[in-house]
Amino acid sequence: MSGDIKWLRQLNLFFVAMSFFTRIPIPSWVVIDNDKLNKASRYFGLVGLVIGLICALVFWLAQLILPTSIAILLSMVASVFVTGGFHEDGLADTADGFGGGWTIADKLRIMKDSRLGSYGALALGLVLLLKWQLLVELALYSPMAAVSALIAGHTLSRVLASSFIFSEQYVRDDDTSKSKPIAEYQQLNDLFILIASGIFVLLWLNGVAAFALFISLWLVRILLGGFFRKQIGGYTGDTLGAAQQISEVCCYLVILAVGLS
């Protein structure tokens, strides 16, 4: 009985993570509060896996009857539809804040502004275009390469972004940020489970691709962490979104460069 209760608690945490990052309906019995949002960070990688599987399925079905480029675009639309553009919004806000602010206070203020500025528009447009082109190239090489890239990219990018909760300082001092509930702490056990979801995906790939992704994403994490600390002294929910988008593109770049076979 106690084992069943533990599994039910973990399932509850998974659905809490799902509700935070996606628009996928969750069961009515799921309990959501700040404590569970903190603990749910352990399953952000698994949520990325679900999103990646959905996008991969949309691409696979679409490419059976439509041109490859359209199938890739539909998979990207599916990603935005499922997540509500959650991470893309963070990327745009981060670009506007870092590009338009001189002081930390200015950057944080601009990042809270709901309006889209020129830096944000440029960053968002270029990243989306780069994603589309990389995935098209992978799909032309092999449809399964694009499927694998979508699954790996969505999962590993969310593992990387969420790991900043454990190691970096949350810099907002108000309750207006959408990431406030998950920014209070991340225990070592949460981090281990988060990383395990990334390792699971890496083991699914071949050795060369897995090794290249591990090294590349580790370097990306170091660079982004240092950049965020220099710009604002830590991280916010917006910078986590930016980290996810940037590392997702990195995944596609690496897989295209080293291949999957």
C-alpha positions as CSV (number, residue, x, y, z in Angstrom):
1,M,0.0,0.0,0.0
2,S,2.8,2.4,0.9
3,G,4.5,1.7,-2.4
4,D,1.3,2.5,-4.3
5,I,1.1,5.8,-2.4
6,K,4.7,6.7,-3.3
7,W,4.0,6.0,-7.0
8,L,0.8,8.1,-6.8
9,R,2.8,11.0,-5.3
10,Q,5.4,10.7,-8.1
11,L,2.6,10.6,-10.7
12,N,1.1,13.6,-9.2
13,L,4.4,15.5,-9.5
14,F,4.7,14.4,-13.1
15,F,1.3,15.8,-13.9
16,V,2.2,19.0,-12.0
17,A,5.2,19.4,-14.2
18,M,3.1,18.7,-17.3
19,S,0.6,21.4,-16.3
20,F,3.4,23.9,-15.8
21,F,5.1,23.4,-19.1
22,T,2.2,22.4,-21.4
23,R,-1.4,22.9,-22.2
24,I,-2.1,19.2,-22.1
25,P,-5.1,18.5,-19.8
26,I,-4.3,16.7,-16.5
27,P,-6.5,14.6,-14.3
28,S,-8.8,16.5,-11.9
29,W,-7.3,14.6,-8.8
30,V,-3.9,16.2,-9.3
31,V,-3.0,18.5,-6.4
32,I,-0.9,21.6,-7.3
33,D,0.9,23.8,-4.8
34,N,4.2,25.6,-4.4
35,D,5.9,22.6,-2.7
36,K,4.8,20.2,-5.4
37,L,5.9,22.7,-8.1
38,N,9.4,22.7,-6.5
39,K,9.6,18.9,-6.4
40,A,8.1,18.6,-9.9
41,S,11.2,20.1,-11.5
42,R,12.6,16.6,-11.4
43,Y,10.2,15.6,-14.2
44,F,10.8,18.6,-16.5
45,G,13.0,16.4,-18.7
46,L,10.2,13.7,-19.0
47,V,7.8,16.5,-20.0
48,G,10.3,17.4,-22.7
49,L,10.3,13.7,-23.8
50,V,6.5,13.8,-24.1
51,I,6.6,17.0,-26.1
52,G,9.3,15.6,-28.3
53,L,7.3,12.4,-29.0
54,I,4.3,14.5,-29.9
55,C,6.3,16.6,-32.3
56,A,8.0,13.5,-33.8
57,L,4.7,11.8,-34.3
58,V,3.2,14.9,-36.1
59,F,6.3,15.1,-38.3
60,W,6.2,11.3,-39.1
61,L,2.6,11.3,-40.1
62,A,2.8,14.5,-42.0
63,Q,5.8,13.5,-44.1
64,L,3.9,10.5,-45.4
65,I,1.6,12.7,-47.4
66,L,3.3,16.2,-47.5
67,P,6.7,17.6,-48.5
68,T,9.4,17.3,-45.9
69,S,9.7,21.1,-45.2
70,I,5.9,21.3,-44.5
71,A,6.0,18.3,-42.2
72,I,8.8,19.9,-40.2
73,L,6.9,23.2,-40.0
74,L,3.8,21.3,-38.7
75,S,5.9,19.6,-36.0
76,M,7.1,23.0,-34.9
77,V,3.6,24.3,-34.8
78,A,2.7,21.3,-32.7
79,S,5.4,22.2,-30.2
80,V,4.1,25.8,-29.9
81,F,0.5,24.5,-29.6
82,V,1.4,22.0,-26.9
83,T,3.5,24.4,-24.8
84,G,1.7,27.7,-25.6
85,G,5.0,29.2,-26.8
86,F,6.2,29.1,-23.2
87,H,10.0,28.9,-23.9
88,E,9.9,31.0,-27.1
89,D,8.4,33.8,-25.0
90,G,11.2,33.5,-22.6
91,L,13.8,33.7,-25.4
92,A,12.2,36.9,-26.8
93,D,12.0,38.5,-23.3
94,T,15.6,37.6,-22.5
95,A,16.8,39.1,-25.8
96,D,14.9,42.3,-25.3
97,G,16.1,42.6,-21.7
98,F,19.8,41.9,-22.4
99,G,19.8,43.8,-25.6
100,G,18.0,46.9,-24.4
101,G,18.9,47.3,-20.8
102,W,22.1,48.9,-19.4
103,T,21.7,48.0,-15.7
104,I,20.4,44.8,-14.1
105,A,17.3,46.6,-12.9
106,D,16.6,47.9,-16.5
107,K,17.1,44.4,-17.9
108,L,14.7,42.8,-15.4
109,R,12.2,45.5,-16.0
110,I,12.3,45.1,-19.8
111,M,12.0,41.3,-19.5
112,K,8.8,41.7,-17.5
113,D,7.3,43.9,-20.3
114,S,4.8,41.9,-22.3
115,R,5.5,43.9,-25.5
116,L,7.8,42.4,-28.1
117,G,10.9,44.5,-29.0
118,S,13.2,44.4,-31.9
119,Y,15.8,42.3,-30.1
120,G,13.2,39.8,-29.1
121,A,11.7,39.6,-32.6
122,L,15.1,39.1,-34.2
123,A,16.1,36.4,-31.7
124,L,12.8,34.5,-32.0
125,G,12.8,34.7,-35.8
126,L,16.3,33.6,-36.3
127,V,16.1,30.7,-33.8
128,L,12.8,29.4,-35.4
129,L,14.3,29.7,-38.9
130,L,17.5,27.9,-37.7
131,K,15.4,25.1,-36.1
132,W,13.4,24.7,-39.3
133,Q,16.4,24.5,-41.6
134,L,18.4,22.1,-39.3
135,L,15.4,19.8,-39.0
136,V,14.7,19.9,-42.7
137,E,18.3,18.9,-43.5
138,L,18.1,16.1,-41.0
139,A,14.8,14.9,-42.4
140,L,16.2,14.9,-46.0
141,Y,19.0,12.8,-44.8
142,S,16.6,10.4,-43.1
143,P,13.1,10.8,-41.6
144,M,14.2,8.8,-38.6
145,A,17.1,11.3,-38.0
146,A,14.6,14.1,-37.7
147,V,12.4,11.9,-35.3
148,S,15.4,11.2,-33.1
149,A,16.5,14.8,-33.2
150,L,13.1,16.1,-32.1
151,I,12.9,13.6,-29.2
152,A,16.5,14.3,-28.1
153,G,16.3,18.0,-28.6
154,H,13.1,18.6,-26.7
155,T,14.2,16.3,-23.8
156,L,17.8,17.3,-23.3
157,S,17.2,21.1,-23.7
158,R,14.7,21.0,-20.9
159,V,17.1,19.0,-18.7
160,L,19.8,21.6,-19.3
161,A,17.5,24.6,-18.7
162,S,16.0,23.1,-15.5
163,S,19.4,22.2,-14.1
164,F,20.0,26.0,-13.6
165,I,17.5,25.9,-10.8
166,F,19.9,23.8,-8.8
167,S,23.1,25.7,-9.4
168,E,22.2,29.3,-10.0
169,Q,20.7,32.2,-8.1
170,Y,17.1,33.2,-8.8
171,V,17.3,37.0,-9.1
172,R,13.7,38.2,-9.0
173,D,12.5,39.4,-5.6
174,D,8.7,39.6,-6.4
175,D,5.9,37.1,-7.0
176,T,5.1,38.2,-10.5
177,S,7.4,35.8,-12.3
178,K,5.8,32.6,-13.8
179,S,8.9,30.7,-12.5
180,K,8.7,31.9,-8.9
181,P,7.2,28.7,-7.5
182,I,9.9,26.5,-9.0
183,A,12.8,28.9,-8.1
184,E,13.0,28.4,-4.4
185,Y,15.0,25.2,-4.3
186,Q,15.9,22.0,-6.1
187,Q,17.2,19.1,-3.9
188,L,19.9,16.8,-5.0
189,N,17.5,14.0,-5.5
190,D,15.4,16.2,-7.9
191,L,18.6,16.9,-9.9
192,F,19.5,13.2,-10.1
193,I,16.1,12.3,-11.5
194,L,16.2,15.2,-13.9
195,I,19.6,14.1,-15.2
196,A,18.5,10.5,-15.4
197,S,15.9,11.4,-18.0
198,G,18.6,13.0,-20.1
199,I,20.9,10.0,-19.8
200,F,18.0,7.8,-20.9
201,V,17.7,9.7,-24.1
202,L,21.4,9.8,-24.7
203,L,21.7,6.0,-24.3
204,W,19.0,5.7,-27.0
205,L,21.3,7.4,-29.4
206,N,24.6,5.9,-30.8
207,G,27.8,6.4,-28.9
208,V,29.3,9.2,-31.1
209,A,26.1,11.3,-31.1
210,A,25.5,10.8,-27.4
211,F,29.1,11.8,-26.5
212,A,29.1,14.8,-28.8
213,L,25.7,16.0,-27.3
214,F,26.9,15.5,-23.8
215,I,30.1,17.5,-24.3
216,S,28.4,20.2,-26.4
217,L,25.5,20.7,-24.0
218,W,27.9,20.8,-21.0
219,L,29.9,23.6,-22.7
220,V,26.6,25.4,-23.6
221,R,25.5,25.2,-20.0
222,I,28.8,26.6,-18.8
223,L,28.7,29.5,-21.3
224,L,25.0,30.3,-20.7
225,G,25.4,30.2,-16.9
226,G,28.3,32.6,-17.1
227,F,26.5,34.8,-19.5
228,F,23.4,35.0,-17.3
229,R,25.4,35.7,-14.2
230,K,27.2,38.5,-16.0
231,Q,24.0,40.0,-17.3
232,I,21.7,39.8,-14.3
233,G,23.5,37.9,-11.6
234,G,21.6,34.6,-12.0
235,Y,18.5,33.3,-13.7
236,T,14.8,34.1,-14.2
237,G,12.0,32.1,-15.8
238,D,12.7,33.9,-19.0
239,T,16.4,33.0,-19.1
240,L,15.4,29.3,-18.5
241,G,13.2,29.6,-21.6
242,A,16.1,31.1,-23.5
243,A,18.4,28.3,-22.4
244,Q,15.9,25.7,-23.5
245,Q,15.6,27.3,-27.0
246,I,19.3,27.7,-27.5
247,S,20.2,24.2,-26.3
248,E,17.5,22.7,-28.5
249,V,19.1,24.3,-31.5
250,C,22.5,23.1,-30.3
251,C,21.1,19.5,-30.2
252,Y,20.0,19.7,-33.8
253,L,23.3,21.3,-34.9
254,V,25.4,18.5,-33.2
255,I,23.2,15.7,-34.5
256,L,23.4,17.1,-38.0
257,A,27.2,17.5,-37.7
258,V,28.0,14.0,-36.3
259,G,25.1,12.0,-37.7
260,L,23.2,9.2,-36.0
261,S,24.6,6.2,-37.8
